[in-house]
Amino acid sequence: MTKHVCKSTIFDGTIREYYLYVPVQYNPNEAAALMVFQDGHAYVNEAGDFRVPIVFDNLVHKKEMPVTIGVFKNQVT
């Protein structure tokens, strides 16, 4: 999980932060699924209600879901 910040060049003063989840099983030479979350901070918190990175880790490891990249987006301003 990595955290990034994007400052819009189209909508002046708009800043978005986002988290990028890439599972260890990801191979850039193979297709991967993508899941995008709005209000991402609520989903990446490992002590929160959803704990999506932990759920993704477990499901991908068990092969119960495909290798999936997660994008968790927040609008800051």
N, CA, C and O of each residue as an XYZ file, in Angstrom:
308
protein
N       0.852     -1.161      0.000
C       0.000      0.000      0.000
C       0.903      1.230      0.000
O       1.784      1.376      0.848
N       0.666      2.100     -0.960
C       1.414      3.348     -1.018
C       0.426      4.513     -1.092
O      -0.661      4.378     -1.653
N       0.806      5.642     -0.532
C      -0.048      6.831     -0.517
C       0.518      7.856     -1.490
O       1.730      8.059     -1.560
N      -0.379      8.505     -2.246
C       0.015      9.484     -3.245
C      -0.894     10.708     -3.147
O      -1.987     10.636     -2.585
N      -0.436     11.823     -3.694
C      -1.226     13.048     -3.742
C      -1.231     13.548     -5.183
O      -0.200     13.568     -5.855
N      -2.413     13.951     -5.643
C      -2.577     14.454     -7.007
C      -3.182     15.855     -6.932
O      -4.262     16.042     -6.372
N      -2.477     16.837     -7.501
C      -2.995     18.204     -7.584
C      -3.508     18.415     -8.998
O      -2.752     18.290     -9.961
N      -4.773     18.729     -9.124
C      -5.402     18.869    -10.423
C      -4.821     20.057    -11.192
O      -4.605     21.133    -10.633
N      -4.575     19.838    -12.479
C      -4.170     20.931    -13.363
C      -5.381     21.486    -14.107
O      -5.274     22.479    -14.826
N      -6.529     20.842    -13.930
C      -7.758     21.279    -14.598
C      -8.635     22.085    -13.641
O      -9.123     23.157    -13.998
N      -8.837     21.571    -12.423
C      -9.652     22.241    -11.413
C      -8.730     22.845    -10.371
O      -8.308     22.169     -9.434
N      -8.420     24.120    -10.540
C      -7.453     24.815     -9.700
C      -7.777     24.655     -8.216
O      -8.920     24.841     -7.798
N      -6.776     24.314     -7.440
C      -6.922     24.181     -5.994
C      -7.488     22.846     -5.538
O      -7.694     22.636     -4.343
N      -7.741     21.944     -6.476
C      -8.288     20.640     -6.105
C      -7.153     19.655     -5.863
O      -6.304     19.435     -6.727
N      -7.155     19.074     -4.680
C      -6.125     18.115     -4.301
C      -6.811     16.809     -3.920
O      -7.783     16.803     -3.165
N      -6.303     15.723     -4.444
C      -6.824     14.402     -4.084
C      -5.673     13.548     -3.602
O      -4.579     13.564     -4.166
N      -5.941     12.809     -2.555
C      -4.961     11.822     -2.145
C      -5.543     10.460     -2.488
O      -6.758     10.266     -2.486
N      -4.662      9.532     -2.778
C      -5.127      8.188     -3.077
C      -4.086      7.185     -2.606
O      -2.895      7.481     -2.500
N      -4.573      6.013     -2.335
C      -3.730      4.900     -1.923
C      -3.768      3.877     -3.039
O      -4.805      3.663     -3.666
N      -2.637      3.248     -3.281
C      -2.544      2.235     -4.320
C      -2.136      0.919     -3.672
O      -1.094      0.821     -3.024
N      -2.973     -0.080     -3.859
C      -2.708     -1.423     -3.341
C      -2.336     -2.325     -4.512
O      -3.098     -2.465     -5.469
N      -1.164     -2.929     -4.426
C      -0.717     -3.891     -5.433
C      -0.285     -5.149     -4.686
O       0.668     -5.109     -3.909
N      -0.977     -6.268     -4.914
C      -0.634     -7.487     -4.191
C       0.723     -8.043     -4.641
O       1.167     -7.787     -5.760
N       1.360     -8.790     -3.773
C       2.679     -9.351     -4.105
C       2.590    -10.312     -5.289
O       3.593    -10.538     -5.967
N       1.432    -10.874     -5.547
C       1.257    -11.814     -6.648
C       1.165    -11.118     -8.012
O       1.138    -11.781     -9.049
N       1.118     -9.794     -8.009
C       0.981     -9.053     -9.259
C       2.189     -9.272    -10.152
O       3.335     -9.173     -9.714
N       1.907     -9.571    -11.415
C       2.943     -9.725    -12.438
C       2.605     -8.717    -13.542
O       1.548     -8.831    -14.163
N       3.469     -7.742    -13.798
C       3.150     -6.721    -14.791
C       2.978     -7.266    -16.208
O       2.469     -6.568    -17.085
N       3.395     -8.495    -16.428
C       3.237     -9.105    -17.750
C       1.908     -9.839    -17.910
O       1.631    -10.402    -18.969
N       1.088     -9.832    -16.863
C      -0.211    -10.501    -16.907
C      -1.311     -9.495    -16.544
O      -1.081     -8.534    -15.809
N      -2.496     -9.741    -17.074
C      -3.633     -8.864    -16.772
C      -4.009     -8.986    -15.296
O      -3.866    -10.049    -14.692
N      -4.487     -7.892    -14.732
C      -4.951     -7.881    -13.334
C      -6.290     -7.154    -13.290
O      -6.578     -6.307    -14.136
N      -7.092     -7.490    -12.307
C      -8.355     -6.786    -12.087
C      -8.059     -5.449    -11.404
O      -6.985     -5.257    -10.834
N      -9.019     -4.535    -11.467
C      -8.880     -3.226    -10.833
C     -10.165     -2.925    -10.074
O     -11.265     -3.116    -10.592
N     -10.012     -2.454     -8.842
C     -11.172     -2.042     -8.050
C     -10.888     -0.654     -7.508
O      -9.827     -0.412     -6.932
N     -11.843      0.268     -7.692
C     -11.675      1.660     -7.281
C     -12.682      1.964     -6.168
O     -13.866      1.647     -6.284
N     -12.196      2.579     -5.098
C     -13.024      2.924     -3.950
C     -13.072      4.435     -3.790
O     -12.029      5.088     -3.799
N     -14.264      5.000     -3.644
C     -14.430      6.403     -3.276
C     -14.336      6.465     -1.746
O     -14.601      5.467     -1.075
N     -13.970      7.599     -1.199
C     -13.778      7.729      0.254
C     -12.825      6.647      0.749
O     -13.089      5.964      1.739
N     -11.717      6.512      0.040
C     -10.782      5.418      0.247
C     -10.218      5.267      1.641
O      -9.917      4.151      2.064
N     -10.066      6.372      2.371
C      -9.475      6.291      3.705
C     -10.255      5.330      4.604
O      -9.669      4.689      5.477
N     -11.552      5.227      4.403
C     -12.372      4.345      5.236
C     -12.081      2.868      4.949
O     -12.310      2.012      5.803
N     -11.585      2.577      3.765
C     -11.371      1.189      3.361
C      -9.947      0.704      3.593
O      -9.723     -0.502      3.701
N      -8.982      1.611      3.673
C      -7.585      1.181      3.836
C      -7.166      1.053      5.295
O      -6.130      0.453      5.584
N      -7.932      1.593      6.202
C      -7.591      1.556      7.621
C      -7.621      0.110      8.125
O      -8.682     -0.512      8.186
N      -6.454     -0.414      8.483
C      -6.355     -1.811      8.916
C      -6.987     -2.057     10.277
O      -7.142     -3.208     10.683
N      -7.352     -1.004     10.985
C      -8.061     -1.158     12.260
C      -9.526     -0.752     12.128
O     -10.263     -0.732     13.114
N      -9.944     -0.429     10.902
C     -11.301      0.036     10.662
C     -12.299     -1.086     10.443
O     -12.021     -2.252     10.724
N     -13.444     -0.719      9.944
C     -14.524     -1.685      9.738
C     -14.327     -2.569      8.512
O     -14.793     -3.708      8.501
N     -13.648     -2.070      7.477
C     -13.585     -2.801      6.209
C     -12.275     -3.548      5.997
O     -12.291     -4.699      5.560
N     -11.148     -2.923      6.294
C      -9.815     -3.552      6.195
C      -9.578     -4.215      4.836
O      -9.108     -5.351      4.767
N      -9.899     -3.517      3.787
C      -9.834     -4.090      2.445
C      -8.458     -4.646      2.094
O      -8.403     -5.724      1.503
N      -7.340     -3.986      2.416
C      -6.047     -4.584      2.057
C      -5.845     -5.980      2.676
O      -5.291     -6.870      2.030
N      -6.285     -6.162      3.897
C      -6.151     -7.475      4.549
C      -7.060     -8.492      3.867
O      -6.655     -9.627      3.618
N      -8.291     -8.079      3.567
C      -9.239     -8.965      2.883
C      -8.694     -9.344      1.507
O      -8.719    -10.517      1.134
N      -8.204     -8.361      0.751
C      -7.632     -8.646     -0.570
C      -6.456     -9.613     -0.447
O      -6.370    -10.584     -1.198
N      -5.545     -9.350      0.506
C      -4.392    -10.247      0.699
C      -4.844    -11.682      0.897
O      -4.326    -12.603      0.266
N      -5.811    -11.861      1.779
C      -6.280    -13.215      2.092
C      -6.971    -13.871      0.901
O      -6.705    -15.035      0.603
N      -7.846    -13.150      0.220
C      -8.593    -13.736     -0.894
C      -7.701    -14.038     -2.096
O      -7.859    -15.076     -2.739
N      -6.774    -13.147     -2.403
C      -5.856    -13.393     -3.517
C      -4.953    -14.578     -3.185
O      -4.718    -15.438     -4.034
N      -4.449    -14.626     -1.960
C      -3.581    -15.734     -1.551
C      -4.295    -17.080     -1.669
O      -3.703    -18.065     -2.110
N      -5.572    -17.116     -1.272
C      -6.356    -18.361     -1.339
C      -6.886    -18.645     -2.748
O      -7.538    -19.662     -2.981
N      -6.592    -17.719     -3.697
C      -7.092    -17.820     -5.071
C      -8.617    -17.803     -5.136
O      -9.219    -18.391     -6.034
N      -9.230    -17.122     -4.173
C     -10.681    -16.965     -4.163
C     -11.112    -15.695     -4.899
O     -12.304    -15.460     -5.098
N     -10.138    -14.882     -5.298
C     -10.384    -13.738     -6.180
C      -9.136    -13.554     -7.029
O      -8.049    -13.958     -6.616
N      -9.267    -12.958     -8.199
C      -8.083    -12.768     -9.048
C      -7.147    -11.714     -8.455
O      -7.527    -10.948     -7.569
N      -5.942    -11.697     -8.954
C      -5.003    -10.636     -8.575
C      -5.681     -9.315     -8.906
O      -6.062     -9.071    -10.051
N      -5.829     -8.466     -7.894
C      -6.599     -7.232     -8.035
C      -5.818     -6.054     -7.482
O      -5.332     -6.089     -6.351
N      -5.704     -5.018     -8.288
C      -5.088     -3.765     -7.854
C      -6.204     -2.887     -7.303
O      -7.267     -2.774     -7.913
N      -5.963     -2.265     -6.151
C      -6.957     -1.398     -5.537
C      -6.510      0.054     -5.573
O      -5.357      0.364     -5.273
N      -7.429      0.946     -5.943
C      -7.195      2.384     -5.882
C      -8.231      2.943     -4.912
O      -9.432      2.745     -5.095
N      -7.762      3.639     -3.884
C      -8.614      4.167     -2.819
C      -8.478      5.691     -2.850
O      -7.456      6.231     -2.428
N      -9.502      6.380     -3.347
C      -9.414      7.804     -3.615
C     -10.147      8.636     -2.577
O     -11.244      8.288     -2.139
N      -9.523      9.735     -2.193
C     -10.132     10.741     -1.317
C     -10.061     12.089     -1.997
O      -9.109     12.360     -2.728
N     -11.041     12.934     -1.775
C     -10.926     14.326     -2.204
C     -10.579     15.135     -0.974
O     -11.343     15.148     -0.009
N      -9.450     15.804     -0.989
C      -8.978     16.576      0.155
C      -9.577     17.987      0.116
O     -10.156     18.444      1.101
N      -9.436     18.667     -1.012
C     -10.021     20.011     -1.155
C     -10.609     20.164     -2.534
O     -11.151     21.220     -2.861
